Amino acid sequence: MNISVADLRKDYTLQGLQEKNAEPNPFVQFQLWFDQALAAQLPEPNAMTLATATPDGKPSARMVLLKNFDERGFVFFTNYSSHKGQELAANPQAALVFWWAELERQVRIEGRVEKASDAESDEYFQSRPLNSRLGAWASDQSQVVASREVLEQRLQELQQKYEHAEIPRPSYWGGYRLIPSVIEFWQGRPSRLHDRLNYRYQKDGSWRIERLSP
């Protein structure tokens, strides 16, 4: 069966997003939507696209998992020497996108990025499953590897090495926190007239809410 990509479309009809119902604090609004995504039992509601760029503006994007958020920002963990880690070291600005299709919702977040504290990274690393901790040691993320067998051999060697010992966090692995300057909440609406409420951080610490055209 031949399907035209151009003909793929859906009219969004579930809900609306009005200024009078929106929380004045975007972190509270995000918590509300995130809790609703959890309640809807969406697959991996904490999955998000992370976009980074080189200093000369060459972009790249990939899926990562949100692991914590509060009014300080949105936290994810990775190898500091990975492709994204190298780009963040050279250009500590990034964007996140959450897409909750079943709720017809999207959240876009932009801001600067800084490393999480060693204590925060240590705490999260030790909470990970055993083989996830070993995997952080086994993988030179984003580097060329000869074969799958090489990775599996490294993992086996590490399993033996740390069979009766605590696994320390690698110095090259840890958290990043995106500190937002802009957070946009998008709710799908009929006729492609979607609701877009944009929260922009102000110098006095407040947030200005603006409605954007769809």
C-alpha positions as CSV (number, residue, x, y, z in Angstrom):
1,M,0.0,0.0,0.0
2,N,1.4,3.4,-1.0
3,I,0.9,6.1,1.6
4,S,1.7,9.8,0.8
5,V,3.7,11.4,3.7
6,A,2.1,14.7,2.7
7,D,-1.3,13.3,3.4
8,L,-0.5,12.2,6.9
9,R,-2.4,14.5,9.3
10,K,-4.4,14.6,12.5
11,D,-6.8,17.2,13.8
12,Y,-6.1,17.9,17.5
13,T,-9.3,18.1,19.6
14,L,-8.6,16.9,23.1
15,Q,-8.0,20.1,25.1
16,G,-7.1,23.8,25.1
17,L,-4.6,26.0,26.9
18,Q,-5.9,29.4,28.1
19,E,-3.9,32.0,29.9
20,K,-6.5,32.2,32.7
21,N,-5.9,28.5,33.4
22,A,-2.2,28.5,33.1
23,E,0.1,28.5,36.1
24,P,2.1,31.8,36.4
25,N,5.3,29.7,37.2
26,P,6.4,27.5,34.3
27,F,7.9,24.9,36.5
28,V,4.5,24.4,38.2
29,Q,2.9,24.2,34.8
30,F,5.5,21.6,33.7
31,Q,4.9,19.6,36.8
32,L,1.2,19.6,36.2
33,W,1.6,18.4,32.6
34,F,4.3,15.9,33.5
35,D,2.0,14.4,36.2
36,Q,-0.7,14.1,33.7
37,A,1.6,12.3,31.3
38,L,2.5,9.9,34.1
39,A,-1.1,9.3,34.9
40,A,-1.9,8.6,31.3
41,Q,0.8,5.9,31.4
42,L,2.6,7.2,28.4
43,P,5.7,5.3,27.3
44,E,8.8,7.0,28.8
45,P,7.2,10.4,29.4
46,N,10.6,11.7,30.5
47,A,12.1,11.1,27.0
48,M,13.1,14.4,25.4
49,T,15.0,15.6,22.4
50,L,18.2,17.4,23.3
51,A,19.5,19.8,20.7
52,T,23.1,21.2,20.9
53,A,25.3,23.1,18.5
54,T,28.9,23.8,17.7
55,P,30.2,27.4,18.3
56,D,29.7,28.0,14.5
57,G,26.1,26.9,14.6
58,K,26.2,23.3,13.3
59,P,23.3,21.6,15.2
60,S,22.8,18.0,16.3
61,A,20.0,16.4,18.3
62,R,19.3,13.1,20.1
63,M,16.9,11.6,22.6
64,V,17.9,11.6,26.3
65,L,16.0,11.0,29.5
66,L,15.0,13.7,32.0
67,K,16.1,12.5,35.4
68,N,15.2,15.5,37.7
69,F,13.7,18.9,37.5
70,D,12.9,21.8,39.8
71,E,13.2,25.6,39.7
72,R,16.9,25.3,39.1
73,G,16.4,23.5,35.8
74,F,16.1,20.2,34.0
75,V,18.7,17.5,34.6
76,F,20.1,14.7,32.4
77,F,23.2,12.5,32.6
78,T,25.7,11.4,30.0
79,N,29.3,10.9,29.2
80,Y,31.1,14.3,29.2
81,S,33.3,13.2,26.3
82,S,30.4,12.2,24.1
83,H,29.4,14.2,21.0
84,K,26.9,16.2,23.0
85,G,29.3,16.7,25.8
86,Q,31.9,18.1,23.5
87,E,29.4,20.5,22.0
88,L,28.2,21.6,25.4
89,A,31.7,22.3,26.5
90,A,32.3,24.5,23.5
91,N,28.8,26.1,23.4
92,P,26.9,25.7,26.7
93,Q,23.5,26.5,25.2
94,A,20.8,23.8,24.4
95,A,17.2,23.2,23.7
96,L,14.8,20.4,24.9
97,V,11.6,19.1,23.4
98,F,9.0,16.9,25.1
99,W,6.4,15.3,22.8
100,W,3.4,13.7,24.4
101,A,1.4,12.6,21.4
102,E,-1.4,10.9,23.2
103,L,-2.1,14.2,25.0
104,E,-1.5,16.3,21.9
105,R,1.1,18.3,23.8
106,Q,4.6,19.6,23.3
107,V,7.0,21.5,25.6
108,R,10.0,23.4,24.3
109,I,12.7,24.6,26.6
110,E,15.8,26.8,25.8
111,G,18.6,27.9,28.0
112,R,22.2,27.7,29.1
113,V,23.6,24.4,30.4
114,E,26.0,23.8,33.3
115,K,27.3,20.6,34.9
116,A,25.5,19.2,37.9
117,S,27.5,19.0,41.1
118,D,29.7,16.0,41.8
119,A,27.5,15.1,44.7
120,E,24.4,15.1,42.6
121,S,26.1,13.0,39.9
122,D,27.4,10.6,42.5
123,E,24.0,10.1,44.0
124,Y,22.3,9.4,40.7
125,F,25.1,7.1,39.5
126,Q,24.8,4.9,42.6
127,S,21.0,4.7,42.1
128,R,21.4,3.2,38.6
129,P,21.1,-0.6,38.0
130,L,24.3,-2.5,38.3
131,N,24.8,-3.1,34.6
132,S,24.0,0.5,33.8
133,R,26.8,1.6,36.1
134,L,29.2,-0.9,34.4
135,G,28.0,0.3,31.0
136,A,29.2,3.8,31.8
137,W,32.7,2.3,32.2
138,A,32.5,0.0,29.2
139,S,31.5,2.6,26.6
140,D,33.6,5.3,25.1
141,Q,30.4,7.1,24.0
142,S,30.3,8.4,20.5
143,Q,33.8,6.9,19.7
144,V,34.2,4.3,16.9
145,V,34.2,0.7,18.3
146,A,35.3,-2.3,16.3
147,S,32.3,-4.6,17.1
148,R,29.5,-5.4,19.4
149,E,31.7,-8.2,20.8
150,V,34.3,-5.6,22.0
151,L,31.6,-3.9,24.1
152,E,30.3,-7.2,25.5
153,Q,33.9,-8.3,26.4
154,R,34.5,-5.0,28.2
155,L,31.3,-5.5,30.2
156,Q,32.3,-9.1,31.2
157,E,35.7,-7.9,32.3
158,L,34.1,-5.1,34.4
159,Q,31.6,-7.5,35.9
160,Q,34.5,-9.7,37.1
161,K,36.5,-6.7,38.4
162,Y,33.6,-5.2,40.4
163,E,32.0,-8.5,41.5
164,H,32.7,-7.7,45.1
165,A,33.5,-4.0,45.0
166,E,31.6,-0.8,44.8
167,I,31.5,0.7,41.3
168,P,32.7,4.3,41.4
169,R,31.3,7.0,39.1
170,P,33.7,7.6,36.2
171,S,35.2,11.1,36.2
172,Y,34.0,11.6,32.6
173,W,30.4,10.8,33.4
174,G,27.8,12.9,35.1
175,G,24.9,15.3,35.0
176,Y,24.0,18.5,33.1
177,R,21.4,21.0,34.2
178,L,19.6,23.1,31.5
179,I,18.7,26.5,33.2
180,P,15.8,27.7,31.1
181,S,15.3,31.2,29.8
182,V,12.3,30.2,27.6
183,I,9.7,27.5,28.2
184,E,6.8,27.1,25.7
185,F,3.7,24.9,26.3
186,W,2.0,23.8,23.1
187,Q,-1.5,22.2,23.0
188,G,-2.8,20.9,19.8
189,R,-6.1,22.5,18.6
190,P,-8.4,22.0,15.6
191,S,-7.7,23.6,12.2
192,R,-4.0,23.8,13.2
193,L,-4.8,26.8,15.4
194,H,-2.8,25.4,18.2
195,D,-2.4,27.0,21.7
196,R,1.1,28.2,22.4
197,L,1.9,29.9,25.7
198,N,5.5,31.1,25.9
199,Y,7.1,31.8,29.3
200,R,10.1,34.2,29.1
201,Y,12.4,34.7,32.1
202,Q,12.8,38.4,33.2
203,K,15.7,40.0,34.9
204,D,13.7,40.5,38.1
205,G,13.2,36.8,38.4
206,S,9.7,36.7,37.1
207,W,8.3,35.1,34.0
208,R,6.3,36.9,31.3
209,I,3.7,34.8,29.5
210,E,3.0,35.5,25.9
211,R,0.6,33.8,23.4
212,L,2.3,32.9,20.2
213,S,0.6,32.4,16.8
214,P,0.4,28.7,15.8
